[in-house]
Amino acid sequence: MIRKFAMRLALGAVVCGTTVAMAQEKAVPTKNSQEGVQSAAPAAPLWLMSCSNQMQPEQLQCEFSQSIVVVQGNQRQRVATASFSRVAGQSEVNAVFTLPHGVSLPNPVRVLVNDKEVGTLAWQTCDMGGCYASGQVDKAWLQAMRAGKTLSAALKARDGSDLSFSFQLNGFTKTEGMLP
């Protein structure tokens, strides 16, 4: 079922020429079993953070990310993820975006905050999880994200059509501020 939906999404991109996906902050409806009434439960945080020193025991590597997830019935499929990482105590920040297959690898990913370009990402590889683009995040890019409302990844599909994936910046500054 999810594969059919993903195929329809891809076909829609070809037919429409542009596909836009956006992470949304909404309450998750829940059903009260006693009354049969739906109510709104608080939404999960938009930005998730994790830190580990598993790869390099002498350094704590922290990452904060947001994913766009398609929910159909009881099934969920991640469409895109924007991740930012840095070593604890250092200022250098790197971005890695995971995007769906079918992208044009010769064209870089343009990153925009509130529709203004703040940087570009170079494609690294593709695997079963999607295609990965990365790059270093400078101070101006970070400042734009702290003040912005929407972060977008603009790219080209293999057929030349435009694709855009948008992430909400609500809570970005708070999450970034928790990094060691």
Contacts in CASP RR format, 6 or more apart in sequence:
PFRMAT RR
TARGET T0000
AUTHOR 0000-0000-0000
METHOD contacts of the structure
MODEL  1
MIRKFAMRLALGAVVCGTTVAMAQEKAVPTKNSQEGVQSAAPAAPLWLMS
CSNQMQPEQLQCEFSQSIVVVQGNQRQRVATASFSRVAGQSEVNAVFTLP
HGVSLPNPVRVLVNDKEVGTLAWQTCDMGGCYASGQVDKAWLQAMRAGKT
LSAALKARDGSDLSFSFQLNGFTKTEGMLP
1 72 0 8 1.000
1 75 0 8 1.000
2 70 0 8 1.000
2 72 0 8 1.000
2 75 0 8 1.000
2 77 0 8 1.000
5 70 0 8 1.000
5 72 0 8 1.000
5 77 0 8 1.000
6 70 0 8 1.000
6 77 0 8 1.000
6 100 0 8 1.000
9 19 0 8 1.000
9 70 0 8 1.000
9 79 0 8 1.000
10 100 0 8 1.000
10 102 0 8 1.000
12 19 0 8 1.000
13 19 0 8 1.000
13 157 0 8 1.000
13 161 0 8 1.000
13 163 0 8 1.000
14 157 0 8 1.000
14 159 0 8 1.000
14 161 0 8 1.000
16 161 0 8 1.000
17 161 0 8 1.000
17 162 0 8 1.000
18 161 0 8 1.000
18 162 0 8 1.000
18 163 0 8 1.000
18 164 0 8 1.000
19 157 0 8 1.000
19 161 0 8 1.000
19 162 0 8 1.000
19 163 0 8 1.000
19 164 0 8 1.000
20 164 0 8 1.000
20 165 0 8 1.000
20 166 0 8 1.000
21 68 0 8 1.000
21 79 0 8 1.000
21 80 0 8 1.000
21 164 0 8 1.000
21 165 0 8 1.000
21 166 0 8 1.000
22 68 0 8 1.000
22 150 0 8 1.000
22 165 0 8 1.000
22 166 0 8 1.000
22 167 0 8 1.000
22 168 0 8 1.000
23 46 0 8 1.000
23 66 0 8 1.000
23 67 0 8 1.000
23 68 0 8 1.000
23 166 0 8 1.000
23 167 0 8 1.000
23 168 0 8 1.000
24 168 0 8 1.000
25 43 0 8 1.000
25 46 0 8 1.000
25 168 0 8 1.000
25 170 0 8 1.000
26 43 0 8 1.000
27 40 0 8 1.000
27 41 0 8 1.000
27 42 0 8 1.000
27 43 0 8 1.000
28 40 0 8 1.000
28 41 0 8 1.000
28 42 0 8 1.000
28 43 0 8 1.000
28 44 0 8 1.000
29 38 0 8 1.000
29 39 0 8 1.000
29 40 0 8 1.000
29 41 0 8 1.000
30 38 0 8 1.000
30 39 0 8 1.000
30 40 0 8 1.000
30 41 0 8 1.000
31 37 0 8 1.000
31 38 0 8 1.000
32 38 0 8 1.000
32 39 0 8 1.000
45 171 0 8 1.000
45 175 0 8 1.000
46 66 0 8 1.000
46 167 0 8 1.000
46 168 0 8 1.000
46 170 0 8 1.000
46 171 0 8 1.000
46 172 0 8 1.000
47 64 0 8 1.000
47 65 0 8 1.000
47 66 0 8 1.000
47 171 0 8 1.000
47 172 0 8 1.000
47 174 0 8 1.000
47 175 0 8 1.000
48 64 0 8 1.000
48 65 0 8 1.000
48 66 0 8 1.000
48 175 0 8 1.000
49 62 0 8 1.000
49 63 0 8 1.000
49 64 0 8 1.000
49 175 0 8 1.000
49 178 0 8 1.000
49 179 0 8 1.000
50 62 0 8 1.000
50 63 0 8 1.000
50 64 0 8 1.000
51 60 0 8 1.000
51 61 0 8 1.000
51 62 0 8 1.000
51 63 0 8 1.000
51 88 0 8 1.000
51 180 0 8 1.000
52 60 0 8 1.000
52 61 0 8 1.000
53 59 0 8 1.000
53 60 0 8 1.000
53 61 0 8 1.000
55 61 0 8 1.000
59 87 0 8 1.000
59 88 0 8 1.000
60 87 0 8 1.000
60 88 0 8 1.000
60 180 0 8 1.000
61 85 0 8 1.000
61 86 0 8 1.000
61 87 0 8 1.000
61 88 0 8 1.000
62 85 0 8 1.000
62 86 0 8 1.000
62 87 0 8 1.000
62 88 0 8 1.000
62 179 0 8 1.000
62 180 0 8 1.000
63 83 0 8 1.000
63 84 0 8 1.000
63 85 0 8 1.000
64 83 0 8 1.000
64 84 0 8 1.000
64 85 0 8 1.000
64 175 0 8 1.000
64 176 0 8 1.000
64 179 0 8 1.000
65 81 0 8 1.000
65 82 0 8 1.000
65 83 0 8 1.000
65 84 0 8 1.000
66 81 0 8 1.000
66 82 0 8 1.000
66 167 0 8 1.000
66 168 0 8 1.000
67 78 0 8 1.000
67 79 0 8 1.000
67 80 0 8 1.000
67 81 0 8 1.000
67 82 0 8 1.000
68 78 0 8 1.000
68 79 0 8 1.000
68 80 0 8 1.000
68 81 0 8 1.000
68 165 0 8 1.000
68 167 0 8 1.000
69 76 0 8 1.000
69 77 0 8 1.000
69 78 0 8 1.000
69 79 0 8 1.000
70 76 0 8 1.000
70 77 0 8 1.000
70 79 0 8 1.000
78 98 0 8 1.000
79 100 0 8 1.000
79 165 0 8 1.000
80 97 0 8 1.000
80 98 0 8 1.000
80 99 0 8 1.000
80 100 0 8 1.000
80 153 0 8 1.000
80 165 0 8 1.000
81 97 0 8 1.000
81 98 0 8 1.000
82 95 0 8 1.000
82 97 0 8 1.000
82 151 0 8 1.000
82 153 0 8 1.000
82 165 0 8 1.000
82 167 0 8 1.000
83 95 0 8 1.000
83 96 0 8 1.000
83 97 0 8 1.000
83 98 0 8 1.000
84 93 0 8 1.000
84 94 0 8 1.000
84 95 0 8 1.000
84 137 0 8 1.000
84 176 0 8 1.000
85 93 0 8 1.000
85 94 0 8 1.000
85 96 0 8 1.000
86 92 0 8 1.000
86 93 0 8 1.000
86 94 0 8 1.000
86 179 0 8 1.000
88 179 0 8 1.000
88 180 0 8 1.000
89 180 0 8 1.000
92 136 0 8 1.000
93 136 0 8 1.000
93 137 0 8 1.000
93 142 0 8 1.000
94 134 0 8 1.000
94 135 0 8 1.000
94 136 0 8 1.000
94 137 0 8 1.000
95 111 0 8 1.000
95 121 0 8 1.000
95 134 0 8 1.000
95 135 0 8 1.000
95 136 0 8 1.000
95 137 0 8 1.000
96 121 0 8 1.000
96 124 0 8 1.000
96 132 0 8 1.000
96 133 0 8 1.000
96 134 0 8 1.000
96 135 0 8 1.000
97 109 0 8 1.000
97 111 0 8 1.000
97 121 0 8 1.000
97 132 0 8 1.000
97 133 0 8 1.000
97 134 0 8 1.000
97 153 0 8 1.000
97 165 0 8 1.000
98 129 0 8 1.000
98 130 0 8 1.000
98 131 0 8 1.000
98 132 0 8 1.000
99 109 0 8 1.000
99 130 0 8 1.000
99 131 0 8 1.000
99 132 0 8 1.000
99 133 0 8 1.000
99 153 0 8 1.000
99 155 0 8 1.000
99 163 0 8 1.000
99 165 0 8 1.000
100 130 0 8 1.000
100 131 0 8 1.000
101 126 0 8 1.000
101 130 0 8 1.000
101 131 0 8 1.000
102 131 0 8 1.000
102 157 0 8 1.000
102 158 0 8 1.000
103 123 0 8 1.000
103 131 0 8 1.000
103 155 0 8 1.000
103 156 0 8 1.000
103 157 0 8 1.000
103 158 0 8 1.000
103 163 0 8 1.000
104 155 0 8 1.000
104 156 0 8 1.000
104 157 0 8 1.000
104 158 0 8 1.000
104 160 0 8 1.000
105 123 0 8 1.000
105 126 0 8 1.000
105 131 0 8 1.000
107 155 0 8 1.000
107 156 0 8 1.000
108 120 0 8 1.000
108 121 0 8 1.000
108 122 0 8 1.000
108 123 0 8 1.000
108 133 0 8 1.000
108 155 0 8 1.000
109 120 0 8 1.000
109 121 0 8 1.000
109 122 0 8 1.000
109 123 0 8 1.000
109 133 0 8 1.000
109 153 0 8 1.000
109 154 0 8 1.000
109 155 0 8 1.000
110 117 0 8 1.000
110 119 0 8 1.000
110 120 0 8 1.000
110 153 0 8 1.000
110 154 0 8 1.000
110 155 0 8 1.000
111 117 0 8 1.000
111 118 0 8 1.000
111 119 0 8 1.000
111 120 0 8 1.000
111 121 0 8 1.000
111 141 0 8 1.000
111 151 0 8 1.000
111 152 0 8 1.000
111 153 0 8 1.000
111 154 0 8 1.000
112 118 0 8 1.000
112 151 0 8 1.000
112 152 0 8 1.000
112 154 0 8 1.000
113 141 0 8 1.000
113 144 0 8 1.000
113 145 0 8 1.000
113 148 0 8 1.000
113 150 0 8 1.000
113 151 0 8 1.000
113 152 0 8 1.000
113 169 0 8 1.000
114 144 0 8 1.000
114 148 0 8 1.000
114 149 0 8 1.000
114 150 0 8 1.000
115 150 0 8 1.000
115 152 0 8 1.000
116 144 0 8 1.000
118 140 0 8 1.000
118 141 0 8 1.000
118 144 0 8 1.000
118 145 0 8 1.000
119 138 0 8 1.000
119 141 0 8 1.000
120 135 0 8 1.000
121 133 0 8 1.000
121 134 0 8 1.000
121 135 0 8 1.000
121 153 0 8 1.000
122 133 0 8 1.000
122 134 0 8 1.000
122 135 0 8 1.000
123 131 0 8 1.000
123 132 0 8 1.000
123 133 0 8 1.000
124 132 0 8 1.000
124 133 0 8 1.000
124 134 0 8 1.000
125 131 0 8 1.000
125 132 0 8 1.000
126 132 0 8 1.000
133 153 0 8 1.000
133 155 0 8 1.000
142 176 0 8 1.000
145 151 0 8 1.000
145 169 0 8 1.000
145 172 0 8 1.000
146 172 0 8 1.000
146 173 0 8 1.000
146 176 0 8 1.000
148 169 0 8 1.000
149 168 0 8 1.000
149 169 0 8 1.000
149 170 0 8 1.000
150 166 0 8 1.000
150 167 0 8 1.000
150 168 0 8 1.000
150 169 0 8 1.000
151 166 0 8 1.000
151 167 0 8 1.000
151 168 0 8 1.000
151 169 0 8 1.000
151 172 0 8 1.000
152 164 0 8 1.000
152 165 0 8 1.000
152 166 0 8 1.000
152 167 0 8 1.000
153 164 0 8 1.000
153 165 0 8 1.000
153 166 0 8 1.000
154 162 0 8 1.000
154 163 0 8 1.000
154 164 0 8 1.000
155 162 0 8 1.000
155 163 0 8 1.000
155 164 0 8 1.000
156 162 0 8 1.000
156 163 0 8 1.000
157 163 0 8 1.000
END
